[in-house]
Amino acid sequence: MKNNSIDFKRQATIKLADAKLQGALARLQSRFVEGRSAVISEIHDLQETRNAAAAIRDRVLNDLEHWLLHFEQQATARGAIVHWAESGADVNRIVAEIAVQHGVRTAAKSKSMVSEECGLNEALERAGVEVMETDLGEYILQLAHEAPSHIVAPVVHKNKEEISDLFAEKHNLPRKTGIAELCREAREILRPAFLNADMGISGANFLVAETGSALIVTNEGNGRLVTTLPRVHVAITGIEKVVPTLEDVTTLLRLLPRSATGQSITNYVSVLTGNKNAEDHDGPEHFHIILLDNGRSGLLGGEMQDMLRCIRCGACMNHCPVYQNIGGHAYGWVYPGPMGSILTPLLGGLENAPDLPNASTLCGACTVVCPVKIPLPDLLRKLRERQMERGMKSRQETLLLKAWAWLALHPNVYAFATKIGVRMMSLLGGKNKLLHSLPGVRGWSDGRDFPAPAGKTFRELYRQKKRK
Amino acid sequence: MNARENILGRIRDAQARAAKGTPADTLTGHLAQHPRGPVPPPPEDLVACFKARAIKLSSDVLETRDRKNVPELLANYLRQKSLPLSGVCWPSLGGLPWHAAGLEMQSRPARNEDLVGVTGAFCAIAETGTLMLLGGARTPATTSLLPETHVAIVDPGRIVATMEDAWGLMREAVGQPPRAVNFISGPSRTADIEQTVTLGAHGPYRVLLIIAPAA
């Protein structure tokens, strides 16, 4: 998928003014945020479980080579073929080659954010393979030629009226208005696609090193269909998704659906190991697993490694005041919200997403809900530091920060300057004590007033109080 | 150099820099022991807990002390809901008195046109109201997937507390997982349109669990 993060500020402004989107985002907040809070307390000892989950992910990342090699060995022993891909282009080439090798003309696909990184659908269409997205949300987006705006609920930005119009136009059927009717219509249109597909394409939420299995969590059943019916199955996932044992993955499964959609467990958890044997009636004859790097290995062993713990639940975006107001498209790439604001610059270049590390108030809600305890605000702050070190901040911002740093190191001058500053601002604030515009930082005061200080600094007030 | 060598080389270099790795025998030990993480305390009554959780996930639950009553219970359920009285079942269940209850059950994997699919379950998990199905020649995965109604016969003696317990049973019974292990928790659903939960996405519209002891 093309990275358009450079356009963040302009897109965010447009999204803030989009009334339909604002309605959709309010709904997401109530369903997912309240849903999570209702079921997360079911976990007997939540903090202990989060600690265990983070430790499992750390264990993998600290010895990633070992676990990947063990996974590869086990998966191969069961008849799967493991491929390694440096980039999205590599993934696209490998899938196209598999398609040619097995005479594949049609593919049915379940939701995979990694495949979105690669722009797989377009590449396969160019290679002459017809691809059908089968996750309801992704299917709607494919019809509308749009990108997902959330990693769990990809079509959260669209309301049901838009979907009714889209189905009526594309399916050439009478317009349905009920959500259940729309779902039924999609089911009936998509069932033949599952039955006729030569190839099923899925992601993998986890890879289990112990058994060489790919694990996928789904609700709709399309993930099961694309991995059961077609004669070829290709699972695409990131190199960081490996987990040592079935017990380890079970600990993560206690947290993933609860954090993502507020479900105690997803409808289906499918653990897929090897290809079909001679007696089996179902299952693919050929099982390919593609492990994508795409910049991930560059995060290992450094200050950003914690980001690789991510299990893609989306809780950080559901709880982020920035995401809640602008939705996912403004972020410009596959991953929005706090995790996207870190991953997008790290995988796609800081210079291509300069606004994302700053698209946060560092309120910390994301890290509180993160099931694997990623210190998201710390990582955002580290990216801001990198921007400063590399001279990527504007002259104005650099100067201001330098001036502030100098002041902070000279307490007497600081006291004097703030004394004058608060008095001036208090005066300018007038009767309502509000500043309608701040010179030099118009962007900040465009959408809100700045509360004027009371007229004295904290240090003055403190001294006064002490004297009494 | 190919992609595999490049990627593994970069990982190796990064790991050497960080030097946080664990000795290889500890890693092998972790695999051999596969220790459990924090698990919830077991419920007092596994069957009651399983039932309550399954109902919460929109499954229907019926119970009988005698497995021979299963066909009668199913026939009544299907009639009440005006559902067809024919379908497919796992070969291992072909011997139940389906015909006497007015049902026509064929022992074969499901096809697209089959509307009722009857399966057993390898075991069931009380913590979440979940079925664990191991795929195989006599336990085809399509039976619980293609039909609009999935019926699972659950042996109350095979209800365990957690998924960890379920893996334990699997390790004892078959060692390695078969090609497909499916955990099923209620009818398929989607909330993609306006985050409104709708039952019956691409899999079954309804799941009926019949708790009946093995013969």
Chai-1 contact restraints between the chains, C-beta under 6 A:
chainA,res_idxA,chainB,res_idxB,connection_type,confidence,min_distance_angstrom,max_distance_angstrom,comment,restraint_id
A,R27,B,Q195,contact,1.0,0.0,6.0,A-B,restraint_1
A,R31,B,Q195,contact,1.0,0.0,6.0,A-B,restraint_2
A,H44,B,P40,contact,1.0,0.0,6.0,A-B,restraint_3
A,D45,B,P38,contact,1.0,0.0,6.0,A-B,restraint_4
A,E48,B,P38,contact,1.0,0.0,6.0,A-B,restraint_5
A,T49,B,P38,contact,1.0,0.0,6.0,A-B,restraint_6
A,A52,B,G37,contact,1.0,0.0,6.0,A-B,restraint_7
A,A52,B,P38,contact,1.0,0.0,6.0,A-B,restraint_8
A,N62,B,K20,contact,1.0,0.0,6.0,A-B,restraint_9
A,N62,B,G21,contact,1.0,0.0,6.0,A-B,restraint_10
A,D63,B,G21,contact,1.0,0.0,6.0,A-B,restraint_11
A,D63,B,T22,contact,1.0,0.0,6.0,A-B,restraint_12
A,L64,B,I11,contact,1.0,0.0,6.0,A-B,restraint_13
A,E65,B,L8,contact,1.0,0.0,6.0,A-B,restraint_14
A,E65,B,I11,contact,1.0,0.0,6.0,A-B,restraint_15
A,E65,B,R12,contact,1.0,0.0,6.0,A-B,restraint_16
A,H66,B,L27,contact,1.0,0.0,6.0,A-B,restraint_17
A,W84,B,A3,contact,1.0,0.0,6.0,A-B,restraint_18
A,W84,B,R4,contact,1.0,0.0,6.0,A-B,restraint_19
A,W84,B,I7,contact,1.0,0.0,6.0,A-B,restraint_20
A,A85,B,A3,contact,1.0,0.0,6.0,A-B,restraint_21
A,E86,B,A3,contact,1.0,0.0,6.0,A-B,restraint_22
A,D90,B,A3,contact,1.0,0.0,6.0,A-B,restraint_23
A,L136,B,T190,contact,1.0,0.0,6.0,A-B,restraint_24
A,L136,B,D192,contact,1.0,0.0,6.0,A-B,restraint_25
A,G137,B,D192,contact,1.0,0.0,6.0,A-B,restraint_26
A,V155,B,D192,contact,1.0,0.0,6.0,A-B,restraint_27
A,K160,B,I193,contact,1.0,0.0,6.0,A-B,restraint_28
A,K160,B,E194,contact,1.0,0.0,6.0,A-B,restraint_29
A,I163,B,I193,contact,1.0,0.0,6.0,A-B,restraint_30
A,I179,B,I193,contact,1.0,0.0,6.0,A-B,restraint_31
A,I179,B,T196,contact,1.0,0.0,6.0,A-B,restraint_32
A,I179,B,T198,contact,1.0,0.0,6.0,A-B,restraint_33
A,A180,B,T198,contact,1.0,0.0,6.0,A-B,restraint_34
A,C183,B,T190,contact,1.0,0.0,6.0,A-B,restraint_35
A,C183,B,T198,contact,1.0,0.0,6.0,A-B,restraint_36
A,R187,B,H202,contact,1.0,0.0,6.0,A-B,restraint_37
A,L195,B,N112,contact,1.0,0.0,6.0,A-B,restraint_38
A,E210,B,L31,contact,1.0,0.0,6.0,A-B,restraint_39
A,T211,B,P177,contact,1.0,0.0,6.0,A-B,restraint_40
A,N219,B,R189,contact,1.0,0.0,6.0,A-B,restraint_41
A,E220,B,S188,contact,1.0,0.0,6.0,A-B,restraint_42
A,E220,B,T190,contact,1.0,0.0,6.0,A-B,restraint_43
A,E220,B,A201,contact,1.0,0.0,6.0,A-B,restraint_44
A,E220,B,H202,contact,1.0,0.0,6.0,A-B,restraint_45
A,G221,B,S188,contact,1.0,0.0,6.0,A-B,restraint_46
A,G221,B,A201,contact,1.0,0.0,6.0,A-B,restraint_47
A,G221,B,H202,contact,1.0,0.0,6.0,A-B,restraint_48
A,G221,B,G203,contact,1.0,0.0,6.0,A-B,restraint_49
A,N222,B,H202,contact,1.0,0.0,6.0,A-B,restraint_50
A,R224,B,L145,contact,1.0,0.0,6.0,A-B,restraint_51
A,L225,B,H202,contact,1.0,0.0,6.0,A-B,restraint_52
A,T228,B,A141,contact,1.0,0.0,6.0,A-B,restraint_53
A,P244,B,H30,contact,1.0,0.0,6.0,A-B,restraint_54
A,T245,B,H34,contact,1.0,0.0,6.0,A-B,restraint_55
A,L246,B,W167,contact,1.0,0.0,6.0,A-B,restraint_56
A,E247,B,H34,contact,1.0,0.0,6.0,A-B,restraint_57
A,E247,B,R36,contact,1.0,0.0,6.0,A-B,restraint_58
A,E247,B,E164,contact,1.0,0.0,6.0,A-B,restraint_59
A,T250,B,M163,contact,1.0,0.0,6.0,A-B,restraint_60
A,T250,B,E164,contact,1.0,0.0,6.0,A-B,restraint_61
A,T251,B,G37,contact,1.0,0.0,6.0,A-B,restraint_62
A,S264,B,T128,contact,1.0,0.0,6.0,A-B,restraint_63
A,I265,B,T128,contact,1.0,0.0,6.0,A-B,restraint_64
A,I265,B,T130,contact,1.0,0.0,6.0,A-B,restraint_65
A,I265,B,S185,contact,1.0,0.0,6.0,A-B,restraint_66
A,N267,B,S185,contact,1.0,0.0,6.0,A-B,restraint_67
A,N267,B,G186,contact,1.0,0.0,6.0,A-B,restraint_68
A,N267,B,S188,contact,1.0,0.0,6.0,A-B,restraint_69
A,N267,B,R189,contact,1.0,0.0,6.0,A-B,restraint_70
A,V269,B,F183,contact,1.0,0.0,6.0,A-B,restraint_71
A,S270,B,N182,contact,1.0,0.0,6.0,A-B,restraint_72
A,V271,B,P177,contact,1.0,0.0,6.0,A-B,restraint_73
A,V271,B,V181,contact,1.0,0.0,6.0,A-B,restraint_74
A,L272,B,A180,contact,1.0,0.0,6.0,A-B,restraint_75
A,T273,B,P177,contact,1.0,0.0,6.0,A-B,restraint_76
A,T273,B,R179,contact,1.0,0.0,6.0,A-B,restraint_77
A,G274,B,R179,contact,1.0,0.0,6.0,A-B,restraint_78
A,K276,B,R179,contact,1.0,0.0,6.0,A-B,restraint_79
A,E279,B,A137,contact,1.0,0.0,6.0,A-B,restraint_80
A,D280,B,A137,contact,1.0,0.0,6.0,A-B,restraint_81
A,H281,B,P109,contact,1.0,0.0,6.0,A-B,restraint_82
A,H281,B,P140,contact,1.0,0.0,6.0,A-B,restraint_83
A,D282,B,P140,contact,1.0,0.0,6.0,A-B,restraint_84
A,D282,B,A141,contact,1.0,0.0,6.0,A-B,restraint_85
A,D282,B,T142,contact,1.0,0.0,6.0,A-B,restraint_86
A,G283,B,R179,contact,1.0,0.0,6.0,A-B,restraint_87
A,D293,B,I7,contact,1.0,0.0,6.0,A-B,restraint_88
A,S297,B,I7,contact,1.0,0.0,6.0,A-B,restraint_89
A,S297,B,R10,contact,1.0,0.0,6.0,A-B,restraint_90
A,S297,B,I11,contact,1.0,0.0,6.0,A-B,restraint_91
A,L300,B,A14,contact,1.0,0.0,6.0,A-B,restraint_92
A,G301,B,A14,contact,1.0,0.0,6.0,A-B,restraint_93
A,G301,B,R17,contact,1.0,0.0,6.0,A-B,restraint_94
A,G301,B,A18,contact,1.0,0.0,6.0,A-B,restraint_95
